[in-house]
């Protein structure tokens, strides 16, 4: 059974940094493309960043470009989201979503989420 678990969330002051981790169990993570989403109170879930392994590429929501970096360590079955220069508007529950490459119908999984709160 494939499970995703996010970690690394917490309370941070504006301008601070956090590193989120998304760790998979029950599978080899390198066959999945992984996306971070977030959902703020009263708002819809929105795309934050994606990492694709083949061919390698990353992409970011405009609001986090230059501040967030997505990366992966397949040996550890983990994808990271390094978040710098955090702003109050980054406050949300952050979710990890993994979609298996070349799967039809799509095989995908969500993590339960981790809370990030940016406040002084």
DRENTORKOL-3810 file (N, C-alpha, C; in nm, 4 decimals):
REM DRENTORKOL-3810
@n.u->0.0844; n.v->-0.1184; n.w->0.0000; ca.u->0.0000; ca.v->0.0000; ca.w->0.0000; c.u->0.0883; c.v->0.1240; c.w->0.0000
@n.u->0.0604; n.v->0.2162; n.w->-0.0928; ca.u->0.1386; ca.v->0.3384; ca.w->-0.1050; c.u->0.0838; c.v->0.4433; c.w->-0.0097
@n.u->0.1733; n.v->0.5047; n.w->0.0657; ca.u->0.1353; ca.v->0.6132; ca.w->0.1563; c.u->0.2312; c.v->0.7284; c.w->0.1380
@n.u->0.1750; n.v->0.8494; n.w->0.1456; ca.u->0.2547; ca.v->0.9709; ca.w->0.1456; c.u->0.2356; c.v->1.0401; c.w->0.2793
@n.u->0.3437; n.v->1.0908; n.w->0.3337; ca.u->0.3344; ca.v->1.1635; ca.w->0.4604; c.u->0.4155; c.v->1.2909; c.w->0.4485
@n.u->0.3505; n.v->1.4046; n.w->0.4740; ca.u->0.4198; ca.v->1.5324; ca.w->0.4752; c.u->0.4685; c.v->1.5636; c.w->0.6170
@n.u->0.5764; n.v->1.6369; n.w->0.6251; ca.u->0.6277; ca.v->1.6814; ca.w->0.7543; c.u->0.7026; c.v->1.8124; c.w->0.7347
@n.u->0.7341; n.v->1.8779; n.w->0.8465; ca.u->0.8133; ca.v->2.0001; ca.w->0.8403; c.u->0.7348; c.v->2.1283; c.w->0.8562
@n.u->0.6038; n.v->2.1178; n.w->0.8638; ca.u->0.5238; ca.v->2.2375; ca.w->0.8823; c.u->0.5384; c.v->2.2935; c.w->1.0223
@n.u->0.4826; n.v->2.4124; n.w->1.0422; ca.u->0.4884; ca.v->2.4746; ca.w->1.1739; c.u->0.4594; c.v->2.6214; c.w->1.1672
@n.u->0.4913; n.v->2.6898; n.w->1.2753; ca.u->0.4719; ca.v->2.8344; ca.w->1.2862; c.u->0.6057; c.v->2.9035; c.w->1.2630
@n.u->0.6050; n.v->3.0021; n.w->1.1749; ca.u->0.7276; ca.v->3.0751; ca.w->1.1442; c.u->0.6942; c.v->3.2227; c.w->1.1268
@n.u->0.7892; n.v->3.3088; n.w->1.1586; ca.u->0.7679; ca.v->3.4523; ca.w->1.1410; c.u->0.7837; c.v->3.4913; c.w->0.9946
@n.u->0.7202; n.v->3.5998; n.w->0.9543; ca.u->0.7416; ca.v->3.6486; ca.w->0.8174; c.u->0.8906; c.v->3.6687; c.w->0.7891
@n.u->0.9308; n.v->3.6267; n.w->0.6702; ca.u->1.0712; ca.v->3.6322; ca.w->0.6320; c.u->1.1482; c.v->3.5063; c.w->0.6668
@n.u->1.0878; n.v->3.4185; n.w->0.7434; ca.u->1.1535; ca.v->3.2960; ca.w->0.7846; c.u->1.1484; c.v->3.1866; c.w->0.6792
@n.u->1.2007; n.v->3.0708; n.w->0.7163; ca.u->1.2100; ca.v->2.9584; ca.w->0.6233; c.u->1.1580; c.v->2.8303; c.w->0.6888
@n.u->1.1085; n.v->2.7428; n.w->0.6046; ca.u->1.0723; ca.v->2.6075; ca.w->0.6441; c.u->1.1082; c.v->2.5143; c.w->0.5298
@n.u->1.1351; n.v->2.3896; n.w->0.5629; ca.u->1.1516; ca.v->2.2888; ca.w->0.4599; c.u->1.0505; c.v->2.1776; c.w->0.4849
@n.u->0.9620; n.v->2.1602; n.w->0.3889; ca.u->0.8643; ca.v->2.0525; ca.w->0.3956; c.u->0.9207; c.v->1.9278; c.w->0.3293
@n.u->0.8815; n.v->1.8129; n.w->0.3822; ca.u->0.9193; ca.v->1.6851; ca.w->0.3239; c.u->0.7940; c.v->1.6051; c.w->0.2915
@n.u->0.7997; n.v->1.5337; n.w->0.1824; ca.u->0.6944; ca.v->1.4391; ca.w->0.1442; c.u->0.7638; c.v->1.3049; c.w->0.1255
@n.u->0.7348; n.v->1.2116; n.w->0.2134; ca.u->0.8010; ca.v->1.0820; ca.w->0.2095; c.u->0.7014; c.v->0.9727; c.w->0.1729
@n.u->0.7408; n.v->0.8898; n.w->0.0779; ca.u->0.6547; ca.v->0.7819; ca.w->0.0311; c.u->0.6987; c.v->0.6487; c.w->0.0891
@n.u->0.6035; n.v->0.5644; n.w->0.1146; ca.u->0.6319; ca.v->0.4269; ca.w->0.1548; c.u->0.5479; c.v->0.3331; c.w->0.0682
@n.u->0.5972; n.v->0.2121; n.w->0.0502; ca.u->0.5236; ca.v->0.1127; ca.w->-0.0267; c.u->0.5481; c.v->0.1182; c.w->-0.1754
@n.u->0.6457; n.v->0.1995; n.w->-0.2187; ca.u->0.6731; ca.v->0.2111; ca.w->-0.3605; c.u->0.8102; c.v->0.2730; c.w->-0.3802
@n.u->0.8607; n.v->0.2630; n.w->-0.5034; ca.u->0.9776; ca.v->0.3411; ca.w->-0.5406; c.u->0.9295; c.v->0.4776; c.w->-0.5903
@n.u->0.9717; n.v->0.5802; n.w->-0.5227; ca.u->0.9178; ca.v->0.7138; ca.w->-0.5487; c.u->0.9643; c.v->0.7700; c.w->-0.6823
@n.u->1.0719; n.v->0.7132; n.w->-0.7389; ca.u->1.1286; ca.v->0.7731; ca.w->-0.8601; c.u->1.0401; c.v->0.7559; c.w->-0.9831
@n.u->0.9359; n.v->0.6745; n.w->-0.9736; ca.u->0.8463; ca.v->0.6575; ca.w->-1.0881; c.u->0.7271; c.v->0.7517; c.w->-1.0823
@n.u->0.7305; n.v->0.8434; n.w->-0.9845; ca.u->0.6216; ca.v->0.9382; ca.w->-0.9669; c.u->0.6683; c.v->1.0809; c.w->-0.9926
@n.u->0.5823; n.v->1.1584; n.w->-1.0570; ca.u->0.5983; ca.v->1.3029; ca.w->-1.0596; c.u->0.5242; c.v->1.3572; c.w->-0.9384
@n.u->0.5824; n.v->1.4554; n.w->-0.8735; ca.u->0.5293; ca.v->1.4993; ca.w->-0.7445; c.u->0.4977; c.v->1.6489; c.w->-0.7463
@n.u->0.3838; n.v->1.6809; n.w->-0.6930; ca.u->0.3357; ca.v->1.8189; ca.w->-0.6886; c.u->0.3039; c.v->1.8576; c.w->-0.5449
@n.u->0.3377; n.v->1.9790; n.w->-0.5109; ca.u->0.2924; ca.v->2.0383; ca.w->-0.3844; c.u->0.1740; c.v->2.1299; c.w->-0.4152
@n.u->0.0687; n.v->2.1149; n.w->-0.3360; ca.u->-0.0464; ca.v->2.2032; ca.w->-0.3391; c.u->-0.0622; c.v->2.2653; c.w->-0.2003
@n.u->-0.1426; n.v->2.3697; n.w->-0.1941; ca.u->-0.1756; ca.v->2.4267; ca.w->-0.0636; c.u->-0.3199; c.v->2.4750; c.w->-0.0643
@n.u->-0.3764; n.v->2.4803; n.w->0.0555; ca.u->-0.5130; ca.v->2.5262; ca.w->0.0696; c.u->-0.5227; c.v->2.6128; c.w->0.1945
@n.u->-0.5554; n.v->2.7386; n.w->0.1717; ca.u->-0.5746; ca.v->2.8331; ca.w->0.2815; c.u->-0.7208; c.v->2.8293; c.w->0.3253
@n.u->-0.7480; n.v->2.8718; n.w->0.4475; ca.u->-0.8870; ca.v->2.8701; ca.w->0.4962; c.u->-0.9785; c.v->2.9486; c.w->0.4045
@n.u->-1.0896; n.v->2.8868; n.w->0.3660; ca.u->-1.1875; ca.v->2.9536; ca.w->0.2829; c.u->-1.1503; c.v->2.9649; c.w->0.1364
@n.u->-1.0393; n.v->2.9030; n.w->0.0975; ca.u->-0.9944; ca.v->2.9123; ca.w->-0.0411; c.u->-0.9827; c.v->2.7733; c.w->-0.1017
@n.u->-0.9771; n.v->2.7705; n.w->-0.2350; ca.u->-0.9600; ca.v->2.6430; ca.w->-0.3035; c.u->-0.8132; c.v->2.5985; c.w->-0.2964
@n.u->-0.7952; n.v->2.4703; n.w->-0.3105; ca.u->-0.6597; ca.v->2.4162; ca.w->-0.3152; c.u->-0.5912; c.v->2.4689; c.w->-0.4403
@n.u->-0.4647; n.v->2.5105; n.w->-0.4279; ca.u->-0.3936; ca.v->2.5660; ca.w->-0.5416; c.u->-0.2569; c.v->2.5006; c.w->-0.5590
@n.u->-0.2144; n.v->2.4990; n.w->-0.6838; ca.u->-0.0838; ca.v->2.4466; ca.w->-0.7226; c.u->0.0270; c.v->2.5340; c.w->-0.6656
@n.u->0.1327; n.v->2.4707; n.w->-0.6156; ca.u->0.2488; ca.v->2.5433; ca.w->-0.5654; c.u->0.3716; c.v->2.5141; c.w->-0.6507
@n.u->0.4050; n.v->2.3864; n.w->-0.6666; ca.u->0.5263; ca.v->2.3488; ca.w->-0.7397; c.u->0.5165; c.v->2.2032; c.w->-0.7811
@n.u->0.5880; n.v->2.1699; n.w->-0.8901; ca.u->0.5912; ca.v->2.0334; ca.w->-0.9400; c.u->0.7326; c.v->1.9963; c.w->-0.9776
@n.u->0.7674; n.v->1.8710; n.w->-0.9589; ca.u->0.8959; ca.v->1.8194; ca.w->-1.0037; c.u->0.8710; c.v->1.6945; c.w->-1.0873
@n.u->0.9272; n.v->1.6974; n.w->-1.2073; ca.u->0.9144; ca.v->1.5862; ca.w->-1.3014; c.u->1.0529; c.v->1.5306; c.w->-1.3279
@n.u->1.0651; n.v->1.3992; n.w->-1.3245; ca.u->1.1984; ca.v->1.3403; ca.w->-1.3364; c.u->1.2401; c.v->1.3131; c.w->-1.4791
@n.u->1.1443; n.v->1.2738; n.w->-1.5654; ca.u->1.1801; ca.v->1.2335; ca.w->-1.7000; c.u->1.0897; c.v->1.3036; c.w->-1.8011
@n.u->1.1419; n.v->1.3983; n.w->-1.8816; ca.u->1.2692; ca.v->1.4655; ca.w->-1.8607; c.u->1.2621; c.v->1.5544; c.w->-1.7385
@n.u->1.3751; n.v->1.5832; n.w->-1.6789; ca.u->1.3762; ca.v->1.6584; ca.w->-1.5534; c.u->1.3266; c.v->1.8009; c.w->-1.5760
@n.u->1.2349; n.v->1.8430; n.w->-1.4895; ca.u->1.1896; ca.v->1.9817; ca.w->-1.4938; c.u->1.1190; c.v->2.0146; c.w->-1.3638
@n.u->1.1136; n.v->2.1436; n.w->-1.3356; ca.u->1.0369; ca.v->2.1933; ca.w->-1.2228; c.u->0.9555; c.v->2.3131; c.w->-1.2682
@n.u->0.8486; n.v->2.3397; n.w->-1.1981; ca.u->0.7666; ca.v->2.4547; ca.w->-1.2301; c.u->0.7021; c.v->2.5044; c.w->-1.1009
@n.u->0.6737; n.v->2.6355; n.w->-1.0974; ca.u->0.6254; ca.v->2.6983; ca.w->-0.9760; c.u->0.5102; c.v->2.7928; c.w->-1.0051
@n.u->0.4242; n.v->2.8084; n.w->-0.9051; ca.u->0.3241; ca.v->2.9136; ca.w->-0.9111; c.u->0.3985; c.v->3.0465; c.w->-0.9062
@n.u->0.3460; n.v->3.1449; n.w->-0.9797; ca.u->0.4144; ca.v->3.2747; ca.w->-0.9858; c.u->0.4374; c.v->3.3345; c.w->-0.8471
@n.u->0.3458; n.v->3.3110; n.w->-0.7553; ca.u->0.3554; ca.v->3.3742; ca.w->-0.6238; c.u->0.4710; c.v->3.3211; c.w->-0.5388
@n.u->0.5284; n.v->3.2059; n.w->-0.5779; ca.u->0.6374; ca.v->3.1482; ca.w->-0.4977; c.u->0.7691; c.v->3.1424; c.w->-0.5731
@n.u->0.7692; n.v->3.1815; n.w->-0.7006; ca.u->0.8934; ca.v->3.1782; ca.w->-0.7789; c.u->0.9988; c.v->3.2650; c.w->-0.7139
@n.u->1.1197; n.v->3.2093; n.w->-0.7057; ca.u->1.2297; ca.v->3.2817; ca.w->-0.6439; c.u->1.2356; c.v->3.2668; c.w->-0.4933
@n.u->1.1304; n.v->3.2119; n.w->-0.4334; ca.u->1.1288; ca.v->3.1929; ca.w->-0.2869; c.u->1.1241; c.v->3.0452; c.w->-0.2485
@n.u->1.0561; n.v->2.9654; n.w->-0.3269; ca.u->1.0422; ca.v->2.8216; ca.w->-0.2980; c.u->1.1252; c.v->2.7406; c.w->-0.3960
@n.u->1.1766; n.v->2.6275; n.w->-0.3485; ca.u->1.2508; ca.v->2.5352; ca.w->-0.4339; c.u->1.2042; c.v->2.3925; c.w->-0.4061
@n.u->1.1653; n.v->2.3233; n.w->-0.5129; ca.u->1.1262; ca.v->2.1837; ca.w->-0.5005; c.u->1.2437; c.v->2.0966; c.w->-0.5445
@n.u->1.2646; n.v->1.9877; n.w->-0.4723; ca.u->1.3740; ca.v->1.8965; ca.w->-0.5058; c.u->1.3342; c.v->1.7561; c.w->-0.4585
@n.u->1.4157; n.v->1.6591; n.w->-0.4977; ca.u->1.3833; ca.v->1.5218; ca.w->-0.4577; c.u->1.5099; c.v->1.4435; c.w->-0.4309
@n.u->1.4974; n.v->1.3459; n.w->-0.3419; ca.u->1.6025; ca.v->1.2500; ca.w->-0.3149; c.u->1.5372; c.v->1.1131; c.w->-0.3253
@n.u->1.5478; n.v->1.0522; n.w->-0.4416; ca.u->1.4788; ca.v->0.9253; ca.w->-0.4636; c.u->1.5372; c.v->0.8121; c.w->-0.3786
@n.u->1.6623; n.v->0.8251; n.w->-0.3385; ca.u->1.7198; ca.v->0.7228; ca.w->-0.2507; c.u->1.6481; c.v->0.7210; c.w->-0.1152
@n.u->1.5937; n.v->0.8366; n.w->-0.0767; ca.u->1.5204; ca.v->0.8472; ca.w->0.0490; c.u->1.3697; c.v->0.8472; c.w->0.0277
@n.u->1.3279; n.v->0.8302; n.w->-0.0994; ca.u->1.1842; ca.v->0.8326; ca.w->-0.1308; c.u->1.1182; c.v->0.9616; c.w->-0.0811
@n.u->1.1864; n.v->1.0736; n.w->-0.0988; ca.u->1.1394; ca.v->1.1995; ca.w->-0.0415; c.u->1.1493; c.v->1.3126; c.w->-0.1424
@n.u->1.0477; n.v->1.3969; n.w->-0.1426; ca.u->1.0479; ca.v->1.5222; ca.w->-0.2169; c.u->1.0400; c.v->1.6351; c.w->-0.1155
@n.u->1.1168; n.v->1.7398; n.w->-0.1404; ca.u->1.1244; ca.v->1.8515; ca.w->-0.0479; c.u->1.0651; c.v->1.9779; c.w->-0.1102
@n.u->1.0211; n.v->2.0659; n.w->-0.0229; ca.u->0.9831; ca.v->2.2001; ca.w->-0.0643; c.u->1.0514; c.v->2.2965; c.w->0.0326
@n.u->1.1580; n.v->2.3584; n.w->-0.0163; ca.u->1.2276; ca.v->2.4590; ca.w->0.0638; c.u->1.1569; c.v->2.5910; c.w->0.0444
@n.u->1.1126; n.v->2.6498; n.w->0.1538; ca.u->1.0349; ca.v->2.7735; ca.w->0.1473; c.u->1.1105; c.v->2.8828; c.w->0.2221
@n.u->1.1513; n.v->2.9839; n.w->0.1498; ca.u->1.2236; ca.v->3.0972; ca.w->0.2069; c.u->1.1418; c.v->3.2243; c.w->0.1938
@n.u->1.1808; n.v->3.3258; n.w->0.2684; ca.u->1.1135; ca.v->3.4559; ca.w->0.2628; c.u->0.9625; c.v->3.4399; c.w->0.2750
@n.u->0.9223; n.v->3.3637; n.w->0.3723; ca.u->0.7806; ca.v->3.3329; ca.w->0.3867; c.u->0.6987; c.v->3.4569; c.w->0.4208
@n.u->0.5767; n.v->3.4575; n.w->0.3683; ca.u->0.4850; ca.v->3.5691; ca.w->0.3871; c.u->0.3574; c.v->3.5181; c.w->0.4560
@n.u->0.2851; n.v->3.6055; n.w->0.5213; ca.u->0.1593; ca.v->3.5611; ca.w->0.5838; c.u->0.0645; c.v->3.4935; c.w->0.4844
@n.u->0.0674; n.v->3.5366; n.w->0.3605; ca.u->-0.0216; ca.v->3.4764; ca.w->0.2608; c.u->0.0206; c.v->3.3362; c.w->0.2193
@n.u->0.1356; n.v->3.2912; n.w->0.2674; ca.u->0.1753; ca.v->3.1514; ca.w->0.2446; c.u->0.1107; c.v->3.0569; c.w->0.3459
@n.u->0.0429; n.v->3.1122; n.w->0.4434; ca.u->-0.0233; ca.v->3.0295; ca.w->0.5438; c.u->-0.1286; c.v->2.9403; c.w->0.4788
@n.u->-0.1164; n.v->2.8110; n.w->0.5023; ca.u->-0.2068; ca.v->2.7136; ca.w->0.4410; c.u->-0.1703; c.v->2.5739; c.w->0.4897
@n.u->-0.2555; n.v->2.4807; n.w->0.4567; ca.u->-0.2187; ca.v->2.3395; ca.w->0.4692; c.u->-0.1536; c.v->2.2996; c.w->0.3368
@n.u->-0.0368; n.v->2.2411; n.w->0.3451; ca.u->0.0387; ca.v->2.2020; ca.w->0.2274; c.u->0.0262; c.v->2.0509; c.w->0.2074
@n.u->-0.0086; n.v->2.0140; n.w->0.0848; ca.u->-0.0318; ca.v->1.8744; ca.w->0.0497; c.u->0.0659; c.v->1.8286; c.w->-0.0580
@n.u->0.1045; n.v->1.7057; n.w->-0.0459; ca.u->0.1873; ca.v->1.6390; ca.w->-0.1447; c.u->0.0982; c.v->1.5496; c.w->-0.2299
@n.u->0.1195; n.v->1.5541; n.w->-0.3615; ca.u->0.0423; ca.v->1.4729; ca.w->-0.4559; c.u->0.1413; c.v->1.4042; c.w->-0.5492
@n.u->0.1293; n.v->1.2729; n.w->-0.5602; ca.u->0.2198; ca.v->1.1963; ca.w->-0.6458; c.u->0.1407; c.v->1.1229; c.w->-0.7524
@n.u->0.1823; n.v->1.1397; n.w->-0.8742; ca.u->0.1167; ca.v->1.0715; ca.w->-0.9864; c.u->0.2193; c.v->0.9833; c.w->-1.0557
@n.u->0.1841; n.v->0.8570; n.w->-1.0728; ca.u->0.2762; ca.v->0.7620; ca.w->-1.1369; c.u->0.2861; c.v->0.7930; c.w->-1.2855
@n.u->0.4068; n.v->0.8028; n.w->-1.3334; ca.u->0.4273; ca.v->0.8348; ca.w->-1.4752; c.u->0.3727; c.v->0.7245; c.w->-1.5647
@n.u->0.3159; n.v->0.7661; n.w->-1.6794; ca.u->0.2685; ca.v->0.6736; ca.w->-1.7823; c.u->0.1603; c.v->0.5787; c.w->-1.7319
@n.u->0.0852; n.v->0.6211; n.w->-1.6343; ca.u->-0.0234; ca.v->0.5366; ca.w->-1.5845; c.u->-0.1550; c.v->0.5813; c.w->-1.6452
@n.u->-0.2308; n.v->0.4861; n.w->-1.6956; ca.u->-0.3604; ca.v->0.5153; ca.w->-1.7540; c.u->-0.4527; c.v->0.3973; c.w->-1.7266
@n.u->-0.5611; n.v->0.4203; n.w->-1.6482; ca.u->-0.5975; ca.v->0.5472; ca.w->-1.5866; c.u->-0.4930; c.v->0.5909; c.w->-1.4855
@n.u->-0.4949; n.v->0.7187; n.w->-1.4493; ca.u->-0.3909; ca.v->0.7699; ca.w->-1.3597; c.u->-0.3899; c.v->0.7005; c.w->-1.2244
@n.u->-0.2708; n.v->0.6713; n.w->-1.1783; ca.u->-0.2508; ca.v->0.6192; ca.w->-1.0431; c.u->-0.1871; c.v->0.7311; c.w->-0.9630
@n.u->-0.2567; n.v->0.7777; n.w->-0.8602; ca.u->-0.2077; ca.v->0.8933; ca.w->-0.7862; c.u->-0.2464; c.v->0.8831; c.w->-0.6398
@n.u->-0.1740; n.v->0.9591; n.w->-0.5589; ca.u->-0.1938; ca.v->0.9552; ca.w->-0.4146; c.u->-0.1779; c.v->1.0951; c.w->-0.3561
@n.u->-0.2492; n.v->1.1203; n.w->-0.2487; ca.u->-0.2383; ca.v->1.2440; ca.w->-0.1722; c.u->-0.1875; c.v->1.2118; c.w->-0.0318
@n.u->-0.1096; n.v->1.3048; n.w->0.0221; ca.u->-0.0781; ca.v->1.2981; ca.w->0.1631; c.u->-0.1843; c.v->1.3682; c.w->0.2451
@n.u->-0.1803; n.v->1.3544; n.w->0.3771; ca.u->-0.2816; ca.v->1.4156; ca.w->0.4637; c.u->-0.2615; c.v->1.5641; c.w->0.4853
@n.u->-0.1438; n.v->1.6173; n.w->0.4515; ca.u->-0.1179; ca.v->1.7596; ca.w->0.4648; c.u->-0.0413; c.v->1.7959; c.w->0.5909
@n.u->0.0236; n.v->1.9119; n.w->0.5832; ca.u->0.0950; ca.v->1.9673; ca.w->0.6980; c.u->0.0675; c.v->2.1174; c.w->0.7040
@n.u->0.0414; n.v->2.1675; n.w->0.8229; ca.u->0.0032; ca.v->2.3069; ca.w->0.8392; c.u->0.1262; c.v->2.3962; c.w->0.8426
@n.u->0.1209; n.v->2.5030; n.w->0.7642; ca.u->0.2230; ca.v->2.6082; ca.w->0.7673; c.u->0.1530; c.v->2.7386; c.w->0.8063
@n.u->0.2017; n.v->2.7995; n.w->0.9108; ca.u->0.1462; ca.v->2.9267; ca.w->0.9572; c.u->0.2574; c.v->3.0300; c.w->0.9631
@n.u->0.2376; n.v->3.1399; n.w->0.8900; ca.u->0.3356; ca.v->3.2477; ca.w->0.8861; c.u->0.2734; c.v->3.3671; c.w->0.9570
@n.u->0.3277; n.v->3.3981; n.w->1.0739; ca.u->0.2680; ca.v->3.5039; ca.w->1.1565; c.u->0.3706; c.v->3.5553; c.w->1.2555
@n.u->0.3587; n.v->3.6834; n.w->1.2857; ca.u->0.4453; ca.v->3.7412; ca.w->1.3878; c.u->0.3764; c.v->3.7381; c.w->1.5233
END
